[in-house]
Amino acid sequence: MTVKNPKCLVIDASIARASGGIEAFDPIPQMCRDFLQETLKCGHSIIITDGLFREWTKHSSKFAWNWYIQMQRKGKIKRHIGSTEYEELRQAIIQFIEQNAITNVLKDMLLLEAALLADKIVASRDERIKGHFSRAARGIEELRPIVWVNPTIQDEECIIWLRENAQADAYRLLGYLVQ
């Protein structure tokens, strides 16, 4: 079931690492697997930067790597070669997060930088990093329209969301609580 206006998503290696094959019975691997499969079925694409590719290569499950190859065969991988570092944004974010979180936040900046090159959508299991980016969005307008979904949170209904064209619902935005 291909959607009419497919989106280009950033899918974090945390989902690739956790995704299990058909033999997976635990909920987390199942939800990650289902999210990847539904992304492909709906016709959405993903953006892969050099940094994301290194993370995927290092952390992907066998299932996720096979899924990646299927996406590539269908022309659903938007590959971005070269630096994506957005130094001005990195420096701005540092001003809004706790000192002890800077290293981890900077490591995951590749998610936001890739999202800004695509349709401003990140799928990740990392709620802590999402929290840091959401707090930074209070002071950085550029972060506010970025959608962040976690397919392992059932209430987010990510499969339905993908089928309904991965809309930028207000409550999914990093800037959702910004007044």
N, C-alpha and C positions, 0 to 999 in steps of 0.2 A: 504494500500500500504506500505508494509514493505521495508525499505531500505536494501541494501546488507550488509553494515557494520555499524550497529547502534552505536550511541555514548551514553556515560553516561554524562548527564548534571547536573549542579547545577541550580535549579530553586528557585529564591529568593521568600520569603514570600510576597514581594511587588506584585508579579504576582498572587499569591494565594489569596491575600486579594482583589485584584481588579477584579478577574475573576467573570463573571456573568453567570447565566444559560441561557437557551434558551429564557427566557423572557427579557433578557438584550438588550436594544436598543442603549445605549450610546456606542460610539466607543471604549473607553478604556476597559470596561468589555468584550465587544465582542472580541477585539483583544487578550486579555489575555486568555479568554475561548478558542478561536480558536487555540492559541499557545499550550495550554495544550492538547487539543483534537488531534492536529496534532502530537504532541510528542508521544502520545499513538498509533495513527494510523501507524506512520512510524516505530514503534518498538524501538524507543530510550528508554533509561532507565534514571533514576535519582539517584543521590547519596544523601543520607540523613544521616547527622551526628547528634549527640545528640543536638548540638546547632541549627541546621536547623530544626530538629523535634520540638524543643520547639517553634521556631518562627512560623512554619507551624501550630502547635496546637493552638497557641495564635491568629493568624491573618487570617487563611484560611476562605474563603467563603464556604458556603454549597456546591456549585458546585465543588470547588477545593478539598474539603475533599472527596467527592464522587469520583472524578477523581483519587485521591491518592489511595483510596481503590481498584479501578479498576487496577491501575498500580501494586499494591501489589499482587492482584490475578493473574496477568499475569507474576509475577516474575520479574518485571521491576524496583524494588526498590533495590538499593545497600545500605544496612544499614551498617554504620560504628559506632560501639560502642566504647566509650572511647574518650579521649582527642585527638583533632586534632590541638591543638595550636602549632604553629611553631614560637617559641619565637624569634629566630634569624631573621626570615623574618619580624616579627612585629617590632622589633627594627630597622631594616634597613628602613622600610617604614616610620617610624616616622621621620627619618632624611630628608625625601624628601617632607613632606607635611607641610602645614601651622599649626601653633600652635593651632589655634582655631578649627581645623578639627580633631584633634587627637582622641577625644572621639568617634566621629561618625565613623571614619575610623577603629578604633580598634573593634568597635561593628560589623562592616561588614567584618572583616577579615575572619569570618567563611566561607564566600563565596569563597574567594581565597584558603583557606586551604582545603576546600572540593574539589575545582576544581583541585588542585594539586594531590588529591587522585584518581581522575577520568580522564576524557579526556580533562581537561583544558578548560572547556566551562562554562560560567556563563550567565544565562538569568536573567535580572533584569530591573526594571523600573528606578532605581536610577542613573541618569546621573551625579549627583554631585559626588557621590562616585566613579563612573567610572572615572571621571576627576582626582580625587586625585590619584587613582591607576595608571592611565596613566602617570601622572607626575612622580610618583615614579618609573615607568618602565624605565624612562630615565636613572636611576642610578642602577636599579636592574634587571639584565638580566633574572632572573627566572620568572619575571612577564610578560616579553615581549610576550611569545607565548600563553598567556591566551586569549581566545576568549571571548568577552563580547557583548551580543546582547540585544536589547530592543524591545520586540514584539509590543510595543505601538508607535514605530516610523515607519510609513508606508514605508518610503524609504529603510528601512533595509530589507524589504520583508522576514520576518522571516519564514513564512509558506513555501515559495519556498525553502529557505535555509534548513529547516528541511527535506523537500522532496529530496533535493539534497545532503543528508547525512551530514548536519551540518559541512561543510568544514571550515577549519581555513583560510578563505580568509584574505589576508594581512590587508585590511582596518578594519577588525573586531578585530584585536589584540590590546591588551593594549599597546604594544610597536610599534604600527604602525608608529608613527612619529619620532621614535628614529633614529638618523643618525648613 
